[in-house]
Amino acid sequence: MDLNLKSAYLHVLADGLTSLFANFKLLGAKYFGWNWLDPLMGIIGSFLILRWTFLLIKETSFILLDREMDSIIVREIIKIIESDGDSKISDLHILRVNQNKYACILSIVAKNPLTNHITIEINHCNG
């Protein structure tokens, strides 16, 4: 699931649950005199929201902190670019732009460089 969609889904779910908890505690207090439901529902609601927040931050921290540089994708890019024996990567940044989609910015140093400005987009072909 896309992280933006997941975040929005969790936000709506948290709003709905806190409203449900509020109604439950109001009915419990009105009909049964359970005044202790108010703090209990607040604590339960806050724990749920904190847990979802922690899991979402854990899942997005690689993107937010630009920690994709430890991935196998980086090693594969370096291996392919430097396989000609002349090219050496001097600067490389891998950015995750979606759940399983990446952008790459790199600088190459070479003894015999080609005088090209290259933009590459790779698309999957089924067949």
Number of C-alpha atoms within 10 A of each C-alpha: 7 9 13 11 10 12 15 11 12 16 15 12 13 17 14 12 16 19 12 14 19 17 13 15 20 17 14 16 15 11 8 9 12 13 13 11 18 16 11 13 19 14 12 13 20 14 12 14 19 12 12 16 15 12 12 15 13 11 12 14 13 15 17 12 9 14 14 18 14 11 10 9 13 15 11 10 16 15 13 10 14 15 11 9 9 13 18 17 15 10 10 15 15 20 19 17 10 12 12 7 8 12 11 12 9 12 11 14 13 13 9 8 10 7 6 6 5 6 5 6 6 5 6 5 5 4 3
